[in-house]
């Protein structure tokens, strides 16, 4: 199945779900990409259920785009806004270090990015400084805690690195951002909100980014991901 057809199918399935008015504010039309992101955010909040306790802002990491593009989207459902920033993927997902994610993995020691839904937990001080702890909600990312997959800042995710090399550096599977972008994440995405990661390839006009054959990865419908029971951390 083609990536474009699969994305349309998952969005159609999400649109078919009844959205309770008490959960989501009315979202005004934005760019074609933003409208798709709003739909994905709503769908994933419904799919996550009570594992998420703050529904105002959803983070969506689109690893179907090259790392030189702003591909981490803060989707504000209350204000009907989308802000987009850069984010790094794992070195195990991009062994050629060309800026394209080739594979996801949930395996400890893979240093790869994992796809699926995460709940953001508290801030803490770790080896990367202030970081946001993450809990994986899908079988495709449920090893996030033991793998120490978190959100943190990194020099290799700064705009200066991108200007020099034409791509971001790679993490050990974490969602690494530049200092200013990570400050936004600390303020707006921690503490019980949803972070969703997948290979979508969404351009601003709503089209799907064609990727080199080397970067093509196998995708599967998200409704096939069994949902484990996750208690609050």
C-alpha positions in Angstrom: 0.0 0.0 0.0 1.4 3.5 -0.9 2.2 6.0 1.9 -0.3 8.5 0.5 -3.2 5.9 0.5 -2.3 4.7 3.9 -2.3 8.2 5.4 -5.7 9.0 3.8 -7.0 5.7 5.2 -5.9 6.5 8.8 -7.2 10.0 8.6 -10.6 8.8 7.3 -10.8 6.3 10.1 -10.0 9.1 12.6 -12.6 11.4 11.1 -15.3 8.6 11.5 -14.9 8.7 15.3 -17.4 10.8 17.2 -15.6 13.7 18.8 -17.1 14.8 22.2 -17.6 18.6 22.3 -16.4 18.8 25.9 -13.0 17.4 24.9 -12.0 19.5 21.9 -12.4 23.2 21.1 -13.6 24.2 17.7 -10.6 24.4 15.4 -10.6 27.1 12.7 -9.3 26.2 9.2 -5.5 26.6 8.8 -3.2 25.4 6.1 -4.0 22.0 4.5 -1.2 20.5 6.5 -2.5 22.0 9.7 -6.0 20.7 9.2 -4.6 17.2 8.8 -2.5 17.7 12.0 -5.6 18.7 13.9 -7.3 15.6 12.8 -4.4 13.4 13.8 -4.1 15.1 17.2 -7.8 14.5 17.9 -7.6 10.9 16.7 -4.6 10.1 18.8 -6.1 11.7 21.9 -9.2 9.5 21.5 -7.0 6.5 20.9 -4.9 7.2 24.1 -8.0 7.6 26.3 -7.4 8.3 30.0 -3.6 7.8 29.7 -3.5 11.5 28.7 -4.9 14.0 31.2 -4.2 17.3 29.4 -5.8 17.8 26.0 -5.0 21.3 25.0 -1.7 20.8 23.1 -0.4 17.7 21.2 3.1 17.2 19.9 3.4 15.5 16.5 6.8 14.5 15.2 6.8 13.8 11.5 9.8 11.7 10.7 8.7 11.3 7.1 10.5 14.7 6.5 14.2 15.3 6.2 15.8 16.6 9.5 16.5 19.9 7.8 12.8 20.7 7.8 10.7 21.8 10.8 8.9 18.6 11.5 8.0 18.7 15.2 4.5 20.3 15.4 2.9 21.8 18.5 -0.8 21.4 17.7 -2.7 23.8 20.0 -6.4 22.6 19.8 -7.7 25.3 22.1 -6.1 28.2 20.1 -6.3 26.5 16.7 -2.6 27.1 16.1 0.3 25.0 14.9 3.9 25.9 15.6 6.6 23.8 13.9 10.3 23.3 14.9 13.2 21.0 14.2 13.8 17.7 16.0 16.5 15.0 15.7 15.9 11.3 15.2 18.0 8.4 16.4 21.3 7.3 14.9 20.0 3.8 14.7 17.2 5.0 12.4 19.7 6.8 10.1 23.0 4.8 10.0 24.1 6.7 6.8 23.6 10.0 8.6 22.0 11.7 5.6 19.1 13.3 7.5 16.4 10.7 6.5 14.9 8.2 9.0 15.0 4.7 7.5 13.6 2.6 10.3 11.9 2.6 13.7 12.8 0.3 16.5 11.6 -0.4 20.1 14.6 -2.5 20.9 16.9 -1.6 23.8 20.4 -0.7 22.5 19.2 0.1 19.0 19.6 3.9 19.4 16.7 4.2 17.0 13.5 6.3 17.1 10.3 4.6 18.0 6.9 5.3 16.4 3.6 5.6 18.3 2.0 7.6 21.0 3.7 8.8 24.2 2.5 10.4 27.4 4.8 13.2 28.6 5.7 13.1 32.3 7.7 15.4 34.5 10.8 17.4 34.1 14.0 16.0 35.6 17.7 16.6 35.6 19.7 14.0 33.7 22.8 13.5 31.6 21.4 15.9 29.0 20.4 18.5 31.5 16.7 19.3 32.0 14.7 16.6 30.2 11.1 15.4 29.9 10.4 11.8 30.7 8.2 9.9 28.3 6.0 6.8 28.6 5.3 4.7 25.4 1.6 3.9 24.9 2.0 1.5 22.0 3.6 -1.9 21.6 5.9 -0.1 19.1 7.3 2.2 21.8 6.5 0.6 25.2 10.2 0.2 26.0 10.7 4.0 26.1 11.1 4.2 29.8 13.8 1.5 30.1 15.5 2.8 27.0 15.6 6.3 28.5 13.8 7.8 25.5 13.1 11.4 26.6 12.8 14.9 25.2 16.0 17.1 25.7 18.0 19.8 24.2 21.2 19.2 22.2 23.8 21.2 20.4 23.5 19.0 17.3 19.8 20.1 17.1 20.6 23.9 17.0 20.2 26.0 13.8 23.9 26.6 13.7 24.5 22.8 13.2 21.9 22.7 10.5 23.4 25.7 8.7 26.9 24.1 8.8 26.0 20.5 7.8 22.6 20.7 6.0 21.0 18.3 8.5 20.7 17.9 12.2 22.8 15.5 14.3 21.4 12.3 15.6 20.3 11.3 19.1 20.2 7.9 20.8 16.5 7.6 20.0 15.4 10.7 22.0 13.5 13.7 20.7 16.4 16.2 20.8 15.7 19.9 20.0 17.6 23.2 20.1 17.6 25.2 23.2 14.8 27.7 22.2 12.6 25.0 20.8 13.1 22.8 23.8 12.1 25.6 26.1 8.8 25.7 24.2 8.4 22.0 24.8 9.1 22.3 28.5 6.4 25.0 28.8 3.8 23.6 26.5 4.1 19.8 26.2 5.2 18.3 29.5 3.0 17.1 32.4 0.5 14.6 31.0 0.2 15.6 27.3 0.4 13.5 24.2 3.4 13.2 21.9 2.8 11.2 18.7 5.6 10.1 16.3 5.3 8.5 12.9 6.5 8.9 9.3 3.8 11.1 7.7 5.8 13.2 5.3 3.3 16.1 5.4 4.2 19.3 3.5 2.5 22.6 4.3 0.2 22.3 1.3 -1.0 18.9 2.5 0.9 16.9 0.0 3.1 14.0 0.9 6.8 14.4 0.7 8.4 12.0 -1.7 11.4 10.4 -0.1 14.4 8.6 -1.6 14.0 4.9 -2.0 16.8 4.4 0.6 14.6 6.1 3.2 11.4 4.2 2.5 10.1 2.4 5.6 7.3 -0.1 6.1 4.2 1.5 7.5 1.2 -0.2 9.1 -2.2 1.2 10.1 -2.2 2.6 13.5 -5.4 0.9 14.5 -3.5 -2.4 14.3 -1.3 -1.3 17.3 -2.7 -3.0 20.4 -3.1 -0.5 23.3 -1.6 -1.7 26.6 -3.0 -0.4 29.8 -0.8 2.4 31.1 -1.2 3.9 34.6 -0.1 7.4 35.5 3.6 7.6 36.3 
